[in-house]
Amino acid sequence: MSRVAYVNGTYRPHGQATVHVEDRGFQFADGVYEVWSIFDGRMADFDGHMTRLARSLTELRISIPMTRQALTQVLKETIRRNRVRNGIVYLQVTRGTARRDHPFPAEGTPPSVIVTARSIDPNKSEAVAAKGVAVITQPDIRWGRCDIKTVGLLPNVLAKQAARERGAYECWMVDEMGLVTEGSSTNAWIVDENGKLRTRDTQANILKGITRTALMALIADQDVELDERPFSVDEAKRAREAFFTAAGAFVMPAVSIDGVRIGDGKPGPITTKLRTLYLDQARDEAV
Ligand code: PMP
């Protein structure tokens, strides 16, 4: 089945879908993105991602490219044309194409919009989650506005590559106090020594994950205390359980950190329960 991408108003074969050499996304990473998980052809946490997209655009003063209704239509059509039942849909909006100059282009320059979608085998992701994955840690070298979901992801790319080269799945980034900020493309959580769920507060320089927010609402109904507070790498290594959240990864158990085994080295009971709760709700509420 051939893939199709949406680029600035047209659907093109994936291999021929291109943007201009002077697109500001390409030249300056001057753009933002969102990713939705797809269950049975429908998008999970739809409103959360849409709302964050609008916020990212507003923070960067990139104009809203089209109405929410039209954008929803494009996302759905891209999913449909690619025949994705389970997978992800990716949306990128940049400040558009203009002669390469740092200042914003002329008022009225249309933003660029691209959408792609791809299938992911749910059985494969479940097999990974059933075993749990390894995490490494590295210093967080990113800029001061990680609350905005920009396509400027070079530090995240380097962190993820470092993880891969050490046989790990994710890299947790660490601030100068030794506290974990977040993963290279995920939010970091532990069940600490006292059995409390911990994840860093979003006053810190991190992305407010939509999966994180959705999970927090579910946790409120569970018999476990949530402490929205940073934790150190040492605390993480002594934790009973560890996991991370993101669209696509859902709730992914981490069973080692920098080679140190977490708990008994298997996905913990709270993590496993939260994964099921999240997946059930995401599936039910997908649109
Ligand atoms: N932190 C970072 C740095 C990310 O890139 C992502 C995923 N894009 C997340 C956290 C998780 O966010 P979400 O749950 O909205 O996918």
Residues whose N, C-alpha, C, O or C-beta is under 5 A from the ligand:
A	BS01	PMP	E182 G183 S184 S185 T186 N187 L207 K208 G209 I210 T211 R212 T245 A246 A247
